[in-house]
Every structure is written in structure tokens, then in C-alpha cells.
Amino acid sequence: MKNNYQGYFIDLDGTMYKGTKRIPAAARFISRLQQANKQVLFVTNNSTRSPEFVANNLTQNHGINATSENVYTTALATADYLDQIAGNKRRVYVVGESGLREALVNRKFILTSDSPDYVVVGLDSEVTYDKLATAVLLIRDGATFIGTNADSNLPNQRGMVPGAGSLVKLVEYATQEKPIMIGKPEKIIMAMALKKSGLTKEQVVMVGDNYDTDIQAAINFGIDSLLVYSGLSTKADVRKKAIQPTHQVDSLDDWKVE
């Protein structure tokens, strides 16, 4: 079984940690990859946080050695994708938090509600009816609709709260317009991550705990996958899937790095 990958695209919640709880095998796994000079890129659907914030959380709270260069969020993927297709159409209306806004500004986009070319909807914990209404009206006026990711819920200390996908769905329902989706399980975030890595599809593997996002993203993009049973998906769930992950392990301690 092939496992001499040069690059590892790795999910965060459920794979590297569970909320605020450490997964000790995760830190050992990353350490083994780094000792073997493998390229590590944490590929996450979270668009709210900056790469620096995500890297600090990994290092300080989970004992995982990471810098902002190791982090690729849907905010970065959205900005990179738009930068690739936008040309001189640089006006964007954003429903989202600082991580998404910063990523777009860093790619020289202008954030405005005045005749934008694109409307980007991501997770926004301070969303208002007015923000969503503005997004709907602008899309109905012809702006291109972009969704960061389709996650319906995300876990926090209160339980499974609404995710970015819930806001995207509301705007989709009110506009009757299908968005271009960036995050896992879609191909766009994978294509952007691969471009950032400089590697080929054959050289990388996607590591995650959720078949429906992480593994499905790998399948959709045509790269190998490694499912770890430390988070969401169960063996009973996965057995029913038509396409199986390339590799499956109970713990990341079980993965041999070559």
C-alpha cells in the first residue's frame, strides 16, 4: 500500500483536536511528518480565523508545531480563487468575520456594498437580518454568489451551532441562485491547496475524520485519502459508502510515514 506521500493536507477539528481537547496521537503524527521532511498543510473549512490564530492555537493548546504557512483556510482559498478569476472586477460584499475580510483585502479586493462584483457568504457570528438582506439584494442585482463552505453546523461549547452552510442556504433560498462553493467537499479548496503546495496530485494525501467533507473532497478532486476514526465518521457509516477511503486507521499512531 502506497504511503510515501510528499504532502499531507490535514483537517483540524476531529483530526488534530476535538474542540479544546487534545488528541495526543495528532501531535506525534505531525512530529513524524516534520522529521521526515514532509510538507504539512492544515486545510480547514473555517473562514473566521487568520492563519496566525489557527497556528497559535495548534502550537500553544495542542502541542503541534505549526506556523501560518502551514494553514490553508476557506478564507484564503476564496481569496485565491477570486484572484484567479476576477481580473479587474475587485469589488466584494462580505458576510463573514475578520479572517475572510483580511484574506480578501490582502488580495487587493475592495470590500463594499456599492455595486459589488461578488457577494461572499461565510460564517458570521454577528450576522444580522440587514446583512443577509443586503447580500440577497446584491445577488439579485447580478453579483456573483460565492459560499465559503457548506458545513451545516459546527461544534462549540454550547453544542452543534449553525455553520456557514446554514447562512449560505438562507441566501440561496432567498435568491434562488446556486452559489460557487469553495470549501470541502468541493474541489476548489483542494485545487488551491495543491497550487500552494507546488506538488502533484499523486504526491499528496488528504487526512481527515469526516467522510462527507474531508474524504469526499479528496475523491472529488482525485487524490488519495486517509480516514482516521478519531472524530465524526464511524466504521459502520463508512462501510456503506460506495467509494472507500484509500487508507483507514483507528489512530494516527497507526500510520507509518515513509
Secondary structure, DSSP 4 states (H G I P E B T S, - for coil): -----SEEEE--BTTTEETTEE-HHHHHHHHHHHHTT-EEEEEES--SS-HHHHHHHHHHHH-----GGGEEEHHHHHHHHHHHHHTT--EEEEES-HHHHHHHHHTTPEE-SSS-SEEEE---TT--HHHHHHHHHHHHTTPEEEES----EEEETTEEEE-HHHHHHHHHHHHT-PPEE-STTSHHHHHHHHHHHT--GGGEEEEES-IIIIIHHHHHHT-EEEEETTSS--HHHHHT-SS--SEEESSGGGPPP-
